[in-house]
Amino acid sequence: MAEPRNYCNWYTVYSAKTDEIIASGTADMIVQQMGYASRNSFFSAVCHAKHKKDNPRRRYIYHVEKIPREDIDEKEGAV
């Protein structure tokens, strides 16, 4: 059996106009917070934003970082 991953992607979504934080969390958390239709829709938006940096109509800035999975488990347990 495969080892579980020890890290997880943590996304922070900023407004492109105001640099205000709109949402943050794992992909599932962002989908719920922002109302995306699915995880695939969210991943598509992140990918397009990453490759089309000079788009003047961009609404969001996506920042992705890898964090230890234990940090996520602690945050979910605290809620």
Backbone torsions as a table, in degrees:
resi	resn	phi	psi	omega
1	MET	NA	143.3	-175.9
2	ALA	-74.7	147.9	176.2
3	GLU	-70.0	140.7	175.0
4	PRO	-69.9	149.7	178.5
5	ARG	-67.0	142.9	-178.7
6	ASN	-94.4	0.5	-179.4
7	TYR	-134.7	168.2	-178.4
8	CYS	-147.2	149.7	175.9
9	ASN	-80.1	133.6	176.0
10	TRP	-115.3	122.6	-176.0
11	TYR	-105.2	139.3	171.0
12	THR	-124.7	126.3	-177.5
13	VAL	-110.1	124.4	-179.7
14	TYR	-111.6	150.2	170.8
15	SER	-73.0	131.7	-179.2
16	ALA	-69.6	-26.3	-178.8
17	LYS	-81.6	-42.3	-171.6
18	THR	-111.9	-7.3	-175.2
19	ASP	60.5	21.2	177.6
20	GLU	-82.3	143.2	177.4
21	ILE	-73.7	123.6	179.6
22	ILE	-92.2	-44.7	-178.0
23	ALA	-158.1	157.2	173.6
24	SER	-151.9	149.2	179.4
25	GLY	147.7	-166.7	175.7
26	THR	-75.2	173.3	-179.6
27	ALA	-57.7	-43.2	179.6
28	ASP	-62.6	-39.1	178.9
29	MET	-65.8	-42.0	-179.5
30	ILE	-65.6	-40.9	178.7
31	VAL	-58.0	-43.3	179.1
32	GLN	-69.6	-43.4	-176.3
33	GLN	-67.4	-37.7	-173.6
34	MET	-102.3	-6.9	175.9
35	GLY	77.7	28.2	174.8
36	TYR	-65.3	152.4	-179.1
37	ALA	-68.6	-33.3	-179.3
38	SER	-160.1	172.3	175.2
39	ARG	-63.7	-36.7	180.0
40	ASN	-63.1	-36.6	176.8
41	SER	-63.1	-42.6	178.7
42	PHE	-64.0	-47.6	-179.7
43	PHE	-61.6	-36.4	177.2
44	SER	-63.6	-43.3	179.1
45	ALA	-62.9	-41.1	179.1
46	VAL	-64.5	-44.2	-178.8
47	CYS	-64.5	-44.8	179.4
48	HIS	-63.6	-41.3	179.4
49	ALA	-65.0	-34.2	-178.6
50	LYS	-69.1	-36.0	-174.4
51	HIS	-97.4	-12.4	-179.2
52	LYS	-120.8	68.3	-173.6
53	LYS	-73.0	-22.5	-176.8
54	ASP	-95.7	17.3	-179.8
55	ASN	-74.1	116.1	-177.6
56	PRO	-71.7	-16.6	-179.2
57	ARG	-95.4	14.3	-177.4
58	ARG	-65.6	129.2	179.6
59	ARG	-92.4	-39.2	-172.3
60	TYR	-124.3	152.2	171.5
61	ILE	-115.2	126.3	-177.7
62	TYR	-106.3	125.6	175.8
63	HIS	-113.1	127.2	-177.3
64	VAL	-119.0	132.9	175.0
65	GLU	-139.0	151.6	177.4
66	LYS	-94.5	129.2	177.8
67	ILE	-128.4	156.6	178.4
68	PRO	-61.7	139.7	-178.9
69	ARG	-60.8	-29.4	179.5
70	GLU	-60.9	-34.4	178.7
71	ASP	-63.2	-37.9	179.0
72	ILE	-68.0	-45.2	-179.0
73	ASP	-61.2	-38.4	178.9
74	GLU	-66.9	-40.6	-179.2
75	LYS	-66.2	-41.3	179.5
76	GLU	-67.8	-34.4	179.3
77	GLY	-71.3	-26.5	-177.5
78	ALA	-78.1	-19.9	-176.8
79	VAL	-77.1	NA	NA
